[in-house]
Amino acid sequence: MFSTLRLISTLRCTQRKYGTERKSNTYYEILQVPNDATKKDIRLAFLKLSKEMHPDKSSKGDKASHDDFIKINEAYNILSKDDSRREYDSALLYNNNRYKTTFRPSNETVYYYRDSMWHDLRTHKPRRKYRFSNEGYYRTAKNYNTNQYHNKIAVLCIIIFLLSSAIQAALVSSGSAYRLKRIQEQNEKYMAEYNIIRSEAIELTRNDSIDVLSNKILKNRKNEEINEKR
């Protein structure tokens, strides 16, 4: 607010000094850019004019070129920053509506004060009919910032999705390897148990065969003894 008041005071002094002689140039006019110029346009204009108006290269007198060079730098410092540019535009809007020129037959210039405009500026609610062309700059900058914010959110969502997919794939892969290892361990365990049981079965079969043969031999001997007694 204080910066706005300082800009208003500066513009008022300039208007009082040059009001009846000539219309003072705005920062936009100094840089030769429209009110809705972008930051890039302002920077390019500043670089071009600063080279042309530099005291060492300018064709004007030293004092004139020096003054022009200072004005160009001052205009760029104000218009290249969003906050200072917004304050300057508010002050410029206020002064454009504070003084109006009425031409009389005698070519006399008369200024009068618009208190309602100052009231609108203090309450931060400018009337719609006082808007001017550089509102497009702020609307464009706001949309650009909003689009940038949405783009960042979209990129962040994509990154999160890719990370979650990679983690799930890693878990599935590690889980499959773990299950395969467990199956192999169980197969080895079952094969060991099978070999033990098979060895025991072979041993039992061999013993059973010996017992059967022994019983058969004993039975034949008994039959022979019975036949001899007869």
C-alpha positions in Angstrom: 0.0 0.0 0.0 2.8 2.4 0.9 4.6 1.6 -2.4 1.3 2.3 -4.2 1.0 5.7 -2.5 4.6 6.5 -3.4 4.0 5.7 -7.0 0.8 7.8 -6.9 2.7 10.7 -5.4 5.4 10.5 -8.1 2.9 10.4 -10.9 1.0 13.3 -9.4 4.2 15.4 -9.2 5.0 14.5 -12.8 1.5 15.4 -14.0 1.5 18.7 -12.2 4.9 19.6 -13.6 4.2 18.6 -17.2 0.4 18.8 -17.3 0.1 21.9 -19.3 3.2 21.3 -21.4 3.1 17.7 -22.5 1.9 14.4 -21.3 4.6 12.5 -19.4 5.5 9.1 -20.7 4.6 6.0 -18.8 7.0 3.2 -18.2 5.3 1.3 -20.9 5.8 4.2 -23.3 9.5 4.5 -22.3 10.1 0.9 -23.1 7.9 1.2 -26.2 5.7 -1.8 -25.2 1.9 -2.2 -24.8 0.3 -2.3 -21.3 -0.3 -6.0 -21.6 3.3 -6.9 -22.7 4.8 -10.1 -21.3 7.9 -10.2 -19.2 9.8 -11.5 -22.2 8.6 -8.5 -24.3 9.7 -6.1 -21.6 13.1 -7.7 -21.2 13.7 -7.7 -25.0 12.7 -4.0 -25.2 14.9 -3.1 -22.3 17.9 -4.8 -23.8 17.3 -3.2 -27.2 16.8 0.4 -25.8 19.6 0.1 -23.2 22.0 -0.6 -26.0 20.7 2.3 -28.1 20.5 4.8 -25.3 23.8 3.9 -23.6 25.7 7.2 -23.0 28.8 5.7 -24.7 26.9 4.8 -27.9 24.0 7.2 -28.1 24.0 10.0 -30.7 22.3 12.4 -28.2 24.1 14.7 -25.8 25.7 13.1 -22.8 23.1 14.4 -20.3 20.1 13.6 -22.5 21.4 10.0 -23.1 22.2 9.6 -19.5 18.7 10.7 -18.5 17.1 8.4 -21.0 19.2 5.5 -19.9 18.2 6.1 -16.2 14.5 6.2 -17.3 14.8 2.9 -19.2 16.4 1.2 -16.2 13.8 2.6 -13.8 11.0 1.4 -16.1 12.5 -2.1 -16.4 13.0 -2.4 -12.7 9.3 -1.6 -12.1 7.7 -3.6 -14.9 9.9 -6.7 -14.7 8.5 -7.6 -11.3 4.9 -8.6 -10.8 4.3 -6.9 -7.4 5.8 -3.5 -8.4 4.1 -3.7 -11.8 0.8 -4.3 -10.2 1.3 -1.3 -7.9 2.4 0.9 -10.8 -0.6 -0.1 -12.9 -2.9 0.7 -9.9 -1.3 4.1 -9.5 -1.4 4.7 -13.3 -5.1 3.8 -13.4 -5.8 6.2 -10.5 -4.0 9.1 -12.1 -5.6 8.5 -15.5 -9.0 8.9 -13.9 -8.1 11.5 -11.3 -7.3 14.1 -14.0 -9.4 14.6 -17.1 -8.7 17.2 -19.8 -11.5 19.5 -21.0 -10.8 21.6 -24.1 -12.3 25.0 -24.3 -12.3 27.4 -27.3 -9.4 29.3 -25.8 -7.4 26.0 -25.7 -7.2 26.3 -21.9 -6.6 23.0 -20.1 -8.7 22.4 -17.0 -8.1 19.5 -14.5 -10.6 18.3 -12.0 -10.5 15.7 -9.2 -12.4 12.4 -9.2 -12.9 11.5 -5.5 -14.9 8.4 -6.3 -11.9 6.8 -8.1 -9.7 7.3 -5.1 -12.4 5.8 -2.9 -12.5 2.8 -5.2 -8.7 2.4 -5.1 -8.7 2.6 -1.2 -11.3 -0.2 -0.9 -9.4 -2.3 -3.5 -12.6 -2.6 -5.6 -12.0 -0.8 -8.9 -15.1 -0.3 -10.9 -15.4 -2.4 -14.0 -15.6 0.6 -16.3 -12.1 1.7 -15.2 -10.3 -1.4 -16.2 -7.7 -1.1 -18.9 -5.9 -3.3 -21.4 -3.1 -4.7 -19.2 -5.6 -6.8 -17.2 -5.0 -9.4 -19.9 -1.4 -9.7 -18.7 -2.5 -10.6 -15.1 -5.2 -12.9 -16.4 -2.6 -14.7 -18.6 -0.1 -14.9 -15.8 -2.7 -16.3 -13.4 -3.8 -19.0 -16.0 -0.1 -19.8 -16.6 0.5 -20.3 -12.9 -2.7 -22.5 -12.6 -1.7 -24.6 -15.6 1.8 -25.0 -14.2 0.3 -26.1 -10.8 -1.9 -28.7 -12.5 0.9 -30.0 -14.7 3.1 -30.5 -11.6 0.2 -32.5 -9.9 -0.2 -34.6 -13.0 3.5 -35.4 -13.2 3.6 -36.2 -9.5 0.6 -38.6 -9.9 2.4 -40.3 -12.8 5.6 -40.7 -10.7 3.7 -42.1 -7.8 1.9 -44.6 -10.1 5.2 -45.8 -11.7 6.8 -46.2 -8.3 3.9 -48.2 -6.9 3.9 -50.4 -10.0 7.6 -51.0 -9.7 7.2 -51.9 -6.0 4.4 -54.3 -6.7 6.4 -56.0 -9.5 9.4 -56.3 -7.1 7.2 -57.9 -4.4 5.7 -60.3 -6.8 9.1 -61.3 -8.2 10.6 -61.7 -4.7 7.5 -63.7 -3.6 7.8 -66.0 -6.5 11.5 -66.7 -5.9 10.8 -67.3 -2.2 8.0 -69.8 -3.0 10.2 -71.6 -5.6 12.9 -72.0 -3.0 10.5 -73.4 -0.4 9.2 -75.9 -3.0 12.7 -77.0 -3.8 13.5 -77.5 -0.1 10.3 -79.5 0.5 11.1 -81.7 -2.6 14.6 -82.4 -1.2 13.1 -83.2 2.2 10.5 -85.6 0.7 13.1 -87.3 -1.5 15.3 -87.9 1.6 12.3 -89.4 3.5 11.4 -91.5 0.4 14.9 -93.0 0.2 14.9 -93.9 3.9 11.5 -95.6 3.6 12.6 -97.4 0.4 15.7 -98.7 2.1 13.7 -99.9 5.0 11.2 -101.6 2.7 13.9 -103.4 0.8 15.5 -104.6 4.0 12.1 -105.8 5.3 11.4 -107.7 2.1 14.7 -109.4 2.2 14.2 -110.6 5.8 10.7 -111.8 5.0 12.0 -113.9 2.2 14.5 -115.6 4.5 11.8 -116.4 7.0 9.6 -117.9 4.4 12.4 -120.1 3.0 13.3 -121.3 6.6 9.7 -122.2 7.3 9.5 -124.1 4.1 12.6 -126.1 4.8 11.4 -127.0 8.3 8.1 -128.0 6.9 9.7 -130.4 4.3 11.9 -132.0 7.0 8.8 -132.7 9.2 7.0 -134.4 6.2 10.1 -136.6 5.5 10.2 -137.7 9.2 6.5 -138.6 9.1 7.0 -140.7 6.0 9.9 -142.6 7.5 7.9 -143.6 10.5 5.3 -145.2 8.4 
